[in-house]
Amino acid sequence: MRPDDFVAANRLLALSLDRSSRPGADPDHRELLARFRTDPGYASAVRLAAEPLGLRVLGADPQLGLVLDTTASSPFSLRSDDLQRDFKWTSANERVIYGVVFVGIATYCFPTASSFSESGARHLTAVEVDDWIRKAAESTQGSAEPTGDQIGPEDALMTYVAEKAVSHNKGSDALRQDCTVYKVGRVLRWLADRGFMARDASDKERFRSTERFRLHVREVAANAVFQALIDATIAEAN
């Protein structure tokens, strides 16, 4: 490990946190990322520099740069208030629905544990994800155990399907914001803005997952709602 490795390590972390920076377009970013991938000493310096910031390196993607995760105490951690500000939900039910959407997109892309070891993009639309979640919810009906004051995974799915899948504004093809396909599409666009999805150049309704998304989803695969969707869709297939 060279004396200047930590300076270069912090430079790579800064570039990786900057959503506007991509290795393909920035020679400095590309060179530092290549060092991380080929120089074990420098890679160790990057991981050590990340720790005090509450960051963890999940991987390195040639197109996106470092794939970073955050601890709960990290200043870069995404808070529920941040999501509320972005999605502007106005009720507890709407918050639950958006939570199901996030997990539904993840399980649609990675329906089995072995999916996480399979490289390549997953292609999806809001309509496809909505249908996936609704089929999962159908297979869980009547199987939920009482959860007291806490909402359980099956309850969350039932809250989701209580909303209309598709609803149009009067006299328009535009979707109303209170239907679930609109909400799924909104989350897909949010993910695309952050490098977790990429928009299809020829079809504005279709997205493809990125390596960043695969690595992040792998970290939350033990989430209860995630597992409920997995179990339900497996039951549906059988």
CYANA upper distance limits for C-alpha pairs under 8 A (distance plus 0.5 A):
  1 MET  CA      5 ASP  CA      7.05
  1 MET  CA     41 GLY  CA      5.23
  1 MET  CA     42 TYR  CA      6.73
  1 MET  CA     45 ALA  CA      7.88
  2 ARG  CA     41 GLY  CA      8.34
  2 ARG  CA     42 TYR  CA      8.35
  4 ASP  CA      8 ALA  CA      6.92
  5 ASP  CA      9 ALA  CA      6.36
  5 ASP  CA     42 TYR  CA      6.32
  5 ASP  CA     45 ALA  CA      6.74
  5 ASP  CA     46 VAL  CA      8.50
  6 PHE  CA     10 ASN  CA      6.63
  6 PHE  CA     42 TYR  CA      8.44
  6 PHE  CA     45 ALA  CA      6.20
  6 PHE  CA     46 VAL  CA      7.40
  6 PHE  CA     49 ALA  CA      7.26
  7 VAL  CA     11 ARG  CA      6.86
  8 ALA  CA     12 LEU  CA      6.79
  8 ALA  CA     32 LEU  CA      7.81
  9 ALA  CA     13 LEU  CA      6.80
  9 ALA  CA     42 TYR  CA      7.70
  9 ALA  CA     45 ALA  CA      6.64
  9 ALA  CA     46 VAL  CA      5.08
  9 ALA  CA     49 ALA  CA      7.16
 10 ASN  CA     14 ALA  CA      6.59
 10 ASN  CA     46 VAL  CA      7.49
 10 ASN  CA     49 ALA  CA      7.03
 10 ASN  CA     50 ALA  CA      8.42
 11 ARG  CA     15 LEU  CA      6.78
 12 LEU  CA     16 SER  CA      6.55
 12 LEU  CA     29 HIS  CA      7.13
 12 LEU  CA     32 LEU  CA      6.62
 12 LEU  CA     33 LEU  CA      7.60
 12 LEU  CA     46 VAL  CA      8.23
 13 LEU  CA     17 LEU  CA      6.69
 13 LEU  CA     46 VAL  CA      7.91
 13 LEU  CA     50 ALA  CA      7.80
 13 LEU  CA     66 LEU  CA      8.16
 14 ALA  CA     18 ASP  CA      6.87
 15 LEU  CA     21 SER  CA      6.61
 15 LEU  CA     29 HIS  CA      7.08
 16 SER  CA     21 SER  CA      7.66
 16 SER  CA     64 LEU  CA      8.37
 16 SER  CA     65 GLY  CA      6.34
 16 SER  CA     66 LEU  CA      6.14
 16 SER  CA     67 VAL  CA      8.13
 16 SER  CA     68 LEU  CA      8.41
 19 ARG  CA    194 ARG  CA      7.08
 19 ARG  CA    195 GLY  CA      8.03
 21 SER  CA     25 ALA  CA      7.94
 21 SER  CA     26 ASP  CA      7.38
 21 SER  CA     29 HIS  CA      8.18
 22 ARG  CA     26 ASP  CA      6.61
 22 ARG  CA     29 HIS  CA      7.54
 22 ARG  CA     30 ARG  CA      8.38
 22 ARG  CA     63 GLN  CA      7.01
 22 ARG  CA     64 LEU  CA      6.10
 22 ARG  CA     65 GLY  CA      7.13
 23 PRO  CA     27 PRO  CA      7.18
 23 PRO  CA     28 ASP  CA      8.22
 23 PRO  CA     29 HIS  CA      5.43
 23 PRO  CA     30 ARG  CA      4.74
 23 PRO  CA     33 LEU  CA      7.94
 23 PRO  CA     62 PRO  CA      7.26
 23 PRO  CA     63 GLN  CA      6.49
 23 PRO  CA     64 LEU  CA      6.99
 23 PRO  CA     65 GLY  CA      6.58
 24 GLY  CA     30 ARG  CA      6.94
 24 GLY  CA     62 PRO  CA      8.22
 24 GLY  CA     63 GLN  CA      6.69
 25 ALA  CA     30 ARG  CA      8.50
 26 ASP  CA     30 ARG  CA      6.64
 27 PRO  CA     31 GLU  CA      6.54
 28 ASP  CA     32 LEU  CA      6.73
 29 HIS  CA     33 LEU  CA      6.57
 29 HIS  CA     65 GLY  CA      8.18
 30 ARG  CA     34 ALA  CA      6.65
 30 ARG  CA     62 PRO  CA      8.40
 30 ARG  CA     65 GLY  CA      8.40
 31 GLU  CA     35 ARG  CA      6.83
 32 LEU  CA     36 PHE  CA      6.83
 33 LEU  CA     37 ARG  CA      6.84
 33 LEU  CA     60 ALA  CA      7.91
 33 LEU  CA     62 PRO  CA      8.13
 33 LEU  CA     65 GLY  CA      6.94
 33 LEU  CA     66 LEU  CA      7.86
 34 ALA  CA     38 THR  CA      6.72
 35 ARG  CA     39 ASP  CA      5.82
 35 ARG  CA     42 TYR  CA      7.28
 35 ARG  CA     43 ALA  CA      8.03
 36 PHE  CA     40 PRO  CA      7.59
 36 PHE  CA     42 TYR  CA      6.41
 36 PHE  CA     43 ALA  CA      5.19
 36 PHE  CA     46 VAL  CA      8.18
 37 ARG  CA     43 ALA  CA      7.65
 37 ARG  CA     60 ALA  CA      7.73
 39 ASP  CA     43 ALA  CA      6.68
 40 PRO  CA     44 SER  CA      6.65
 41 GLY  CA     45 ALA  CA      6.89
 42 TYR  CA     46 VAL  CA      6.80
 43 ALA  CA     47 ARG  CA      6.86
 44 SER  CA     48 LEU  CA      6.62
 45 ALA  CA     49 ALA  CA      6.54
 46 VAL  CA     50 ALA  CA      6.65
 47 ARG  CA     51 GLU  CA      7.01
 47 ARG  CA     56 ARG  CA      7.43
 47 ARG  CA     57 VAL  CA      6.95
 48 LEU  CA     52 PRO  CA      8.29
 49 ALA  CA     53 LEU  CA      8.08
 50 ALA  CA     54 GLY  CA      7.07
 50 ALA  CA     55 LEU  CA      5.45
 50 ALA  CA     56 ARG  CA      6.79
 50 ALA  CA     57 VAL  CA      8.14
 51 GLU  CA     55 LEU  CA      5.99
 51 GLU  CA     56 ARG  CA      7.14
 53 LEU  CA     74 SER  CA      6.44
 53 LEU  CA     75 PRO  CA      7.66
 53 LEU  CA     76 PHE  CA      8.45
 54 GLY  CA     70 THR  CA      6.06
 54 GLY  CA     71 THR  CA      5.65
 54 GLY  CA     72 ALA  CA      8.28
 54 GLY  CA     73 SER  CA      7.04
 54 GLY  CA     74 SER  CA      4.81
 54 GLY  CA     75 PRO  CA      7.87
 54 GLY  CA     76 PHE  CA      8.22
 55 LEU  CA     68 LEU  CA      6.82
 55 LEU  CA     69 ASP  CA      6.17
 55 LEU  CA     70 THR  CA      5.11
 55 LEU  CA     71 THR  CA      6.92
 55 LEU  CA     74 SER  CA      7.39
 56 ARG  CA     68 LEU  CA      6.03
 56 ARG  CA     69 ASP  CA      5.51
 56 ARG  CA     70 THR  CA      6.58
 56 ARG  CA     71 THR  CA      8.27
 57 VAL  CA     66 LEU  CA      7.29
 57 VAL  CA     67 VAL  CA      6.48
 57 VAL  CA     68 LEU  CA      5.24
 57 VAL  CA     69 ASP  CA      6.88
 58 LEU  CA     66 LEU  CA      8.12
 58 LEU  CA     67 VAL  CA      5.90
 58 LEU  CA     68 LEU  CA      6.17
 58 LEU  CA     69 ASP  CA      7.13
 58 LEU  CA    215 LEU  CA      6.99
 58 LEU  CA    216 HIS  CA      8.23
 59 GLY  CA     66 LEU  CA      6.46
 59 GLY  CA     67 VAL  CA      5.60
 59 GLY  CA     68 LEU  CA      7.89
 59 GLY  CA    215 LEU  CA      7.86
 60 ALA  CA     64 LEU  CA      8.27
 60 ALA  CA     65 GLY  CA      6.07
 60 ALA  CA     66 LEU  CA      4.83
 60 ALA  CA     67 VAL  CA      6.15
 61 ASP  CA     65 GLY  CA      5.46
 61 ASP  CA     66 LEU  CA      6.57
 61 ASP  CA     67 VAL  CA      7.39
 61 ASP  CA    211 GLU  CA      7.21
 61 ASP  CA    212 ARG  CA      7.82
 64 LEU  CA    195 GLY  CA      7.75
 64 LEU  CA    212 ARG  CA      8.11
 67 VAL  CA    212 ARG  CA      6.15
 67 VAL  CA    215 LEU  CA      8.07
 69 ASP  CA    216 HIS  CA      7.69
 70 THR  CA     74 SER  CA      6.45
 70 THR  CA     76 PHE  CA      7.19
 70 THR  CA     77 SER  CA      5.92
 71 THR  CA     77 SER  CA      7.06
 72 ALA  CA     77 SER  CA      6.61
 73 SER  CA     77 SER  CA      7.51
 78 LEU  CA     82 ASP  CA      6.86
 78 LEU  CA     83 LEU  CA      8.08
 79 ARG  CA     83 LEU  CA      7.18
 80 SER  CA     84 GLN  CA      6.64
 81 ASP  CA     85 ARG  CA      6.61
 82 ASP  CA     86 ASP  CA      6.78
 83 LEU  CA     87 PHE  CA      6.44
 83 LEU  CA     88 LYS  CA      8.26
 84 GLN  CA     88 LYS  CA      5.54
 84 GLN  CA     89 TRP  CA      6.44
 84 GLN  CA     95 ARG  CA      8.45
 89 TRP  CA     94 GLU  CA      6.22
 89 TRP  CA     95 ARG  CA      6.53
 90 THR  CA     94 GLU  CA      7.28
 90 THR  CA     95 ARG  CA      8.32
 91 SER  CA     95 ARG  CA      6.92
 92 ALA  CA     96 VAL  CA      6.80
 93 ASN  CA     97 ILE  CA      6.71
 93 ASN  CA    159 THR  CA      7.20
 94 GLU  CA     98 TYR  CA      6.81
 95 ARG  CA     99 GLY  CA      6.82
 96 VAL  CA    100 VAL  CA      6.78
 96 VAL  CA    156 ALA  CA      6.68
 96 VAL  CA    159 THR  CA      7.88
 96 VAL  CA    160 TYR  CA      8.13
 97 ILE  CA    101 VAL  CA      6.72
 97 ILE  CA    156 ALA  CA      7.59
 97 ILE  CA    157 LEU  CA      8.43
 97 ILE  CA    159 THR  CA      7.23
 97 ILE  CA    160 TYR  CA      5.67
 98 TYR  CA    102 PHE  CA      6.85
 98 TYR  CA    183 LYS  CA      7.54
 98 TYR  CA    184 VAL  CA      8.38
 98 TYR  CA    187 VAL  CA      8.40
 99 GLY  CA    103 VAL  CA      6.96
100 VAL  CA    104 GLY  CA      6.27
100 VAL  CA    156 ALA  CA      7.32
100 VAL  CA    157 LEU  CA      7.38
100 VAL  CA    160 TYR  CA      7.66
100 VAL  CA    225 VAL  CA      7.79
101 VAL  CA    105 ILE  CA      6.62
101 VAL  CA    183 LYS  CA      7.99
101 VAL  CA    184 VAL  CA      6.35
101 VAL  CA    187 VAL  CA      7.87
102 PHE  CA    106 ALA  CA      6.96
102 PHE  CA    187 VAL  CA      7.57
103 VAL  CA    107 THR  CA      6.64
103 VAL  CA    225 VAL  CA      7.47
103 VAL  CA    226 PHE  CA      6.02
103 VAL  CA    229 LEU  CA      8.46
104 GLY  CA    108 TYR  CA      6.46
104 GLY  CA    129 VAL  CA      7.05
104 GLY  CA    130 ASP  CA      8.38
104 GLY  CA    132 TRP  CA      7.92
104 GLY  CA    133 ILE  CA      6.44
104 GLY  CA    226 PHE  CA      7.95
104 GLY  CA    229 LEU  CA      7.66
105 ILE  CA    109 CYS  CA      6.85
105 ILE  CA    129 VAL  CA      6.59
106 ALA  CA    110 PHE  CA      6.57
106 ALA  CA    217 VAL  CA      6.83
106 ALA  CA    226 PHE  CA      8.41
107 THR  CA    111 PRO  CA      5.38
107 THR  CA    112 THR  CA      8.45
107 THR  CA    226 PHE  CA      7.23
107 THR  CA    229 LEU  CA      7.45
107 THR  CA    230 ILE  CA      7.01
108 TYR  CA    129 VAL  CA      6.93
108 TYR  CA    132 TRP  CA      7.38
109 CYS  CA    122 ARG  CA      6.20
109 CYS  CA    123 HIS  CA      8.34
109 CYS  CA    124 LEU  CA      8.42
109 CYS  CA    209 SER  CA      8.12
110 PHE  CA    115 SER  CA      5.63
110 PHE  CA    116 PHE  CA      7.02
110 PHE  CA    214 ARG  CA      8.50
111 PRO  CA    115 SER  CA      7.09
111 PRO  CA    230 ILE  CA      6.63
112 THR  CA    116 PHE  CA      8.23
112 THR  CA    230 ILE  CA      7.66
114 SER  CA    118 GLU  CA      7.56
116 PHE  CA    214 ARG  CA      7.12
116 PHE  CA    215 LEU  CA      8.31
116 PHE  CA    218 ARG  CA      6.89
119 SER  CA    211 GLU  CA      8.45
120 GLY  CA    210 THR  CA      8.49
120 GLY  CA    211 GLU  CA      8.31
121 ALA  CA    208 ARG  CA      6.18
121 ALA  CA    209 SER  CA      5.52
121 ALA  CA    210 THR  CA      6.48
121 ALA  CA    211 GLU  CA      8.07
122 ARG  CA    208 ARG  CA      5.75
122 ARG  CA    209 SER  CA      5.69
123 HIS  CA    206 ARG  CA      7.39
123 HIS  CA    207 PHE  CA      6.18
123 HIS  CA    208 ARG  CA      4.84
123 HIS  CA    209 SER  CA      7.14
124 LEU  CA    128 GLU  CA      6.91
124 LEU  CA    129 VAL  CA      7.55
124 LEU  CA    206 ARG  CA      6.15
124 LEU  CA    207 PHE  CA      5.91
124 LEU  CA    208 ARG  CA      6.74
125 THR  CA    129 VAL  CA      6.90
125 THR  CA    185 GLY  CA      8.03
125 THR  CA    205 GLU  CA      6.38
125 THR  CA    206 ARG  CA      5.26
125 THR  CA    207 PHE  CA      6.73
126 ALA  CA    130 ASP  CA      6.59
126 ALA  CA    181 VAL  CA      6.12
126 ALA  CA    182 TYR  CA      8.01
126 ALA  CA    184 VAL  CA      5.73
126 ALA  CA    185 GLY  CA      5.49
126 ALA  CA    188 LEU  CA      8.00
126 ALA  CA    205 GLU  CA      7.85
126 ALA  CA    206 ARG  CA      8.31
127 VAL  CA    131 ASP  CA      6.70
127 VAL  CA    181 VAL  CA      6.38
128 GLU  CA    132 TRP  CA      6.74
129 VAL  CA    133 ILE  CA      6.80
129 VAL  CA    184 VAL  CA      7.82
130 ASP  CA    134 ARG  CA      6.74
130 ASP  CA    165 ALA  CA      7.71
130 ASP  CA    180 THR  CA      7.44
130 ASP  CA    181 VAL  CA      6.52
130 ASP  CA    184 VAL  CA      7.49
131 ASP  CA    135 LYS  CA      6.67
132 TRP  CA    136 ALA  CA      6.83
132 TRP  CA    233 THR  CA      8.26
133 ILE  CA    137 ALA  CA      6.69
133 ILE  CA    157 LEU  CA      8.11
133 ILE  CA    229 LEU  CA      7.83
134 ARG  CA    138 GLU  CA      6.70
134 ARG  CA    157 LEU  CA      8.36
134 ARG  CA    161 VAL  CA      6.73
135 LYS  CA    139 SER  CA      7.02
135 LYS  CA    233 THR  CA      7.60
135 LYS  CA    236 GLU  CA      7.68
136 ALA  CA    140 THR  CA      7.14
136 ALA  CA    229 LEU  CA      6.44
136 ALA  CA    232 ALA  CA      5.30
136 ALA  CA    233 THR  CA      5.48
136 ALA  CA    236 GLU  CA      7.33
137 ALA  CA    141 GLN  CA      6.98
137 ALA  CA    154 GLU  CA      7.73
137 ALA  CA    157 LEU  CA      5.93
137 ALA  CA    158 MET  CA      6.95
137 ALA  CA    161 VAL  CA      7.76
137 ALA  CA    229 LEU  CA      8.32
137 ALA  CA    232 ALA  CA      7.61
139 SER  CA    232 ALA  CA      6.29
139 SER  CA    233 THR  CA      8.07
139 SER  CA    235 ALA  CA      7.36
139 SER  CA    236 GLU  CA      6.56
140 THR  CA    144 ALA  CA      7.54
140 THR  CA    154 GLU  CA      7.01
140 THR  CA    232 ALA  CA      6.63
141 GLN  CA    154 GLU  CA      8.18
141 GLN  CA    158 MET  CA      8.43
143 SER  CA    154 GLU  CA      8.41
144 ALA  CA    152 GLY  CA      8.40
144 ALA  CA    154 GLU  CA      6.24
144 ALA  CA    155 ASP  CA      7.81
147 THR  CA    151 ILE  CA      6.96
147 THR  CA    152 GLY  CA      6.65
151 ILE  CA    155 ASP  CA      6.34
151 ILE  CA    156 ALA  CA      7.14
152 GLY  CA    156 ALA  CA      6.76
152 GLY  CA    225 VAL  CA      8.32
153 PRO  CA    157 LEU  CA      6.95
153 PRO  CA    224 ALA  CA      6.87
153 PRO  CA    225 VAL  CA      5.17
153 PRO  CA    228 ALA  CA      6.55
154 GLU  CA    158 MET  CA      6.77
154 GLU  CA    225 VAL  CA      8.27
154 GLU  CA    228 ALA  CA      7.57
155 ASP  CA    159 THR  CA      6.69
156 ALA  CA    160 TYR  CA      6.85
156 ALA  CA    225 VAL  CA      8.30
157 LEU  CA    161 VAL  CA      6.91
158 MET  CA    162 ALA  CA      6.69
159 THR  CA    163 GLU  CA      7.79
160 TYR  CA    180 THR  CA      8.00
161 VAL  CA    165 ALA  CA      8.12
163 GLU  CA    178 ASP  CA      8.02
163 GLU  CA    179 CYS  CA      6.67
163 GLU  CA    180 THR  CA      6.98
164 LYS  CA    178 ASP  CA      8.23
164 LYS  CA    179 CYS  CA      5.65
164 LYS  CA    180 THR  CA      6.87
165 ALA  CA    179 CYS  CA      5.81
165 ALA  CA    180 THR  CA      5.39
165 ALA  CA    181 VAL  CA      6.09
166 VAL  CA    175 LEU  CA      7.43
166 VAL  CA    176 ARG  CA      8.27
166 VAL  CA    179 CYS  CA      5.85
166 VAL  CA    180 THR  CA      7.20
166 VAL  CA    181 VAL  CA      6.49
166 VAL  CA    182 TYR  CA      8.08
167 SER  CA    175 LEU  CA      6.22
167 SER  CA    176 ARG  CA      5.97
167 SER  CA    178 ASP  CA      8.13
167 SER  CA    179 CYS  CA      6.21
168 HIS  CA    172 SER  CA      7.01
168 HIS  CA    173 ASP  CA      6.45
168 HIS  CA    174 ALA  CA      6.12
168 HIS  CA    175 LEU  CA      4.92
168 HIS  CA    176 ARG  CA      5.63
169 ASN  CA    173 ASP  CA      7.34
169 ASN  CA    174 ALA  CA      6.36
169 ASN  CA    175 LEU  CA      6.53
169 ASN  CA    176 ARG  CA      5.93
175 LEU  CA    179 CYS  CA      7.85
175 LEU  CA    182 TYR  CA      6.60
176 ARG  CA    182 TYR  CA      7.37
177 GLN  CA    182 TYR  CA      6.31
177 GLN  CA    183 LYS  CA      7.39
178 ASP  CA    182 TYR  CA      7.83
178 ASP  CA    183 LYS  CA      8.09
179 CYS  CA    183 LYS  CA      7.18
180 THR  CA    184 VAL  CA      6.68
181 VAL  CA    185 GLY  CA      6.67
182 TYR  CA    186 ARG  CA      6.64
183 LYS  CA    187 VAL  CA      6.81
184 VAL  CA    188 LEU  CA      6.73
185 GLY  CA    189 ARG  CA      6.75
185 GLY  CA    205 GLU  CA      8.48
186 ARG  CA    190 TRP  CA      6.74
187 VAL  CA    191 LEU  CA      6.61
188 LEU  CA    192 ALA  CA      6.65
188 LEU  CA    197 MET  CA      7.52
188 LEU  CA    207 PHE  CA      7.96
189 ARG  CA    193 ASP  CA      6.73
189 ARG  CA    197 MET  CA      8.35
190 TRP  CA    194 ARG  CA      7.17
191 LEU  CA    195 GLY  CA      6.89
191 LEU  CA    196 PHE  CA      5.56
191 LEU  CA    197 MET  CA      6.00
192 ALA  CA    196 PHE  CA      6.01
192 ALA  CA    197 MET  CA      4.65
192 ALA  CA    198 ALA  CA      5.72
192 ALA  CA    199 ARG  CA      7.24
193 ASP  CA    197 MET  CA      8.17
195 GLY  CA    210 THR  CA      7.67
195 GLY  CA    212 ARG  CA      7.57
195 GLY  CA    213 PHE  CA      8.37
196 PHE  CA    209 SER  CA      6.72
196 PHE  CA    210 THR  CA      5.95
196 PHE  CA    211 GLU  CA      8.05
196 PHE  CA    212 ARG  CA      6.09
196 PHE  CA    213 PHE  CA      5.12
197 MET  CA    207 PHE  CA      6.81
197 MET  CA    208 ARG  CA      6.05
197 MET  CA    209 SER  CA      5.01
197 MET  CA    210 THR  CA      5.99
197 MET  CA    213 PHE  CA      7.57
198 ALA  CA    207 PHE  CA      6.06
198 ALA  CA    208 ARG  CA      5.79
198 ALA  CA    209 SER  CA      6.85
198 ALA  CA    210 THR  CA      7.43
199 ARG  CA    203 ASP  CA      8.44
199 ARG  CA    204 LYS  CA      7.12
199 ARG  CA    205 GLU  CA      8.44
199 ARG  CA    206 ARG  CA      6.90
199 ARG  CA    207 PHE  CA      5.10
199 ARG  CA    208 ARG  CA      7.03
200 ASP  CA    204 LYS  CA      6.52
200 ASP  CA    205 GLU  CA      8.10
200 ASP  CA    206 ARG  CA      5.99
200 ASP  CA    207 PHE  CA      5.84
200 ASP  CA    208 ARG  CA      7.44
209 SER  CA    213 PHE  CA      6.74
209 SER  CA    214 ARG  CA      7.95
210 THR  CA    214 ARG  CA      7.13
211 GLU  CA    215 LEU  CA      6.81
212 ARG  CA    216 HIS  CA      6.77
213 PHE  CA    217 VAL  CA      6.52
214 ARG  CA    218 ARG  CA      6.69
215 LEU  CA    219 GLU  CA      7.22
216 HIS  CA    220 VAL  CA      7.46
217 VAL  CA    221 ALA  CA      6.67
220 VAL  CA    226 PHE  CA      8.49
221 ALA  CA    226 PHE  CA      6.83
221 ALA  CA    227 GLN  CA      7.63
222 ALA  CA    226 PHE  CA      7.45
222 ALA  CA    227 GLN  CA      7.03
223 ASN  CA    227 GLN  CA      6.73
224 ALA  CA    228 ALA  CA      6.64
225 VAL  CA    229 LEU  CA      6.74
226 PHE  CA    230 ILE  CA      6.81
227 GLN  CA    231 ASP  CA      6.51
228 ALA  CA    232 ALA  CA      6.48
229 LEU  CA    233 THR  CA      6.54
230 ILE  CA    234 ILE  CA      6.67
231 ASP  CA    235 ALA  CA      6.69
232 ALA  CA    236 GLU  CA      6.64
233 THR  CA    237 ALA  CA      6.70
234 ILE  CA    238 ASN  CA      6.86
